[in-house]
Amino acid sequence: MSDSIKTVGVVGAGTMGVGICEVAASYGQQVVLFDVQHEMAKQAIVKLEERLKKRALRGKITKQQVSDTIACIQVVDDLAHFNVCDLVIEAVVEDLDIKQELFRKLEIITSNLTLLATNTSSISITAIAAGMKDPSRLFGLHFFNPAPVMKLVEVIAGLQTAPEHLAQAKAMCKLWKKVPVKANSTPGFIVNRVARSYYGEPLKMLQEQLASFYHIDAVMTEAAGFRMGPFALMDLIGIDINYAVSQTVYHAMFNDPRFKPSLLQGEMVSANTLGMKTSQGFYNHQPGAGNPKAEYAHSDAQFDQIIVPEEATYFSEMFCDFEYDNRKWQGDKVIISGCQLLLSDGRLAKTIEAESQLPTCLVDLSFDYRKSQSVNLCFSPNVNQFMRNRIVAFFNHIGKQVLVTDDQPAMIALRTLVLLINEAADAVFNGVCSAKDVDLAMRYGVNYPKGLLAFAEQLGWSHVAQTLDNLQQWFGDDRYRLSPYIRNQL
């Protein structure tokens, strides 16, 4: 089906529009580009050619590929030229009225067989299609920036989208070597819906004064395993853009507390501290500016013994390969110098200590403890300095830096991850997408190390459920309510 698409039309010569042009042209399709600012569109293709030539100089592509790609792109000054297109993708400003008016024109200009798609990231496909005579023709093709690099494309069905158009769209994406995932039109689709917790929960922790933004970023990257910390990522995206998407999803979801925007982020927008674009966000992006860094605990103490479970668990496996002068014994939990080490489950360390009558060190969650650069710890009141030094020394000995966080429910990484897992589960439960596609979307759309539902299976659904229940009990906030999808896994 995809080989029937010979000519692709793109409306909008911004970053996403030009990126989509490059994708189609690099696979030999003829591309027709239109923008209301005609000269800007021509200049955008000149800049594209310059970027491609730089890639050729680095040996990433050949000079022939550069000339072939540019030769496939034609900048036009009238939408009438789109009458030859087999597929038209809109990538204009996020304004419902403008998009509706554009597709009213496109369905008249183009053939009834022409596929019509919008690259919207947040507006309902059904709402855009409502302005058309034949709403079955419209679907979403949501690329991720930069479009030539990012593998994921969300193929989004409006309420009246014809299934055969979605099938053709998925086939086209595969021809482009993309990873298509199908979603039904809903606020935020898959990625922008599920990923809200990656920003919202760390912002909430910062507002609660649990930890500094740079400490949270260090935990999420060095200990948990994400590529970028939430605050560095918000600075890159733009605080204003991130805040606007949060507001859109929150209002579209009828003010569901899970998507509640951050007051702190709103204040930053008012102050015009928007991240890299204004040189000041959470971090200072001025040339040569110094930024604070997380503090690490270090100890050269000689720990006297370590006890590990006979049967390794997801958490304890990082201790099992470690040998220490025949002073490692087997037991039913991890104990170092008389202090038990447990994976956080949303209870306070001091609560666990009171129940178990054992000094307690809680360890934050990681996608892969063996590969992690750091561990994030918190301690119960009766973990004395002797115990702390030996626990820190152990982690230093196996090559981990040690971050220490105040004793609060679910710490930092676990608290964020269970919110992400819960939202991914709820997207599946509410028919937004399949379990397979939500995992693909988060891996290829925002570069998560693992699919969230696959990771929850590995960690244990009961641990996710227990953590969320403990968080809801502590905060009394419906934001932490457990998805029925997870209850069905127990």
C-alpha positions, 0 to 999 in steps of 0.5 A: 500500500505504501508504494502507491504514495509517490508524492507527499505534500507538507504544509508548514516550513517550521522545524517539524515540517522541514524535518518531515520533508527530509524524511520523505525526500530521503526515501525518493518521494517527491515532496511539495512544501507550502508555507504562507511565508513563501520566502521563509519556506525557500530559505528553510530548504536552503538551510536544510541543504547546508545541514545535509552537506555538513553531514556529508562532510562527516561521512554520515551520508554521501554527496549524492544523497544530499543532491538527490534529497534536495532535488525531490523537494519543491517549494510552492506558493499555492495549495493548488499544487497539492492536487498531485499529492498522494499524502498531505501532512500538516505541520502548522501552528497549534490552532484548531481554527487554522487547522480546520480551515486548512483541511476544508481547503485540502479536501477540495483540492486533493483527490478523494484517495489522497491521505490527509494527516495532521502532525498535531501534538495536542489537538483532538483529531476528531475536533480537527476533522469536524470541519471537513465534509468527509472526516473519515479521511483525516488521521494524525501522524505525530512525528517527534523532533527531530523528525529525521532522527526520532524513530517514533510516529504516533498514528492517531485515529479520530472517532471517524477515521477510516481504518484503511487509512490508518493501515496505509499510514502505518505501512508508510511509516515502516517504509520510512524505517519509523516505528509506528504506534497506533493511538486513539484520539485522546488528550496528549495521545500516548507520549505526551499523556504518559510523560507528564509525570516525568515533569509533574512529579519532580516539579511537585517534589521540588515545590515540597523541598524534598530535594534540589532540582540538580539532585533530582536530575542526578538521581533520575539519570545516574541512579535511575537510568534516564538519559536526561533529568526532568529539569534539564529536559524542561530547559531544553524543551522550553518551560513555556512549551512544557507548561502549555502542554501540561495545561492543555492535557489537564483541562482536556482531561477535565482537571484530573489531578494526575495531570495538574500543572505546576505552580512553580512552572507557571511562575517561571513562565511569568518571569520569562525564565524559559530554559535554554531559549532565554539562557535561564531556566532551572539551570543557567545557560549563559556561556561559561556559567557554572551550575550547582552539582549534586553532592555525593557521600563517600567513605573508605570504611572497612565494612565487616559483613554483608548478608544477601538473600539466597534467592536473588530478587530484582533489587538484591541481584546487584549484591550477589556477584560481590565477594568480600574476603569470605565475609558474605553470608546468605540470609533472607534480606540484604544486611550490611553491618547490622542495617537492613537495605530494602528497595523503597515501597512508598513507606518511610524508612522510620516506619519500616524501622519501627515495624521491623525493629531493625535500622533501615536503609532504603534504596531508590529504584533503578532500571538497571542496578548493575549498570547504574553510576549511582545509588540514591539512599535514605536512612531511618533514625537509628542508622548510626554513623558507623552503619552509614559509613560502611553502607556508603563504603560498600557502594563505593567499593562496587563502583557506585557514587552515593546520593542521599535523600531525606526520608520521604515516601517512595524517594525520587526515582521510584515515586516518578516511575510508579506514576509513569507506569500507572499512566501507561497502564491507564492509557491501555485500560482506557483504550488509548493504545495497546500495551505493546504500543505504549512500551514502544512509544516511550522507548522510541519517543522519549528514549526510556531505557525500557518499556514501562509495562515490561519494566513493571512486570520485571519489578513486580506489579504488587510492588508498583501497587503497594507504592502507589497505595502508600503514596495515596495514603500519605498525600491523600491525593487522587493523583496517586490512585491505582489504575484498574489495569494494575489491579487486574495484574495482581 
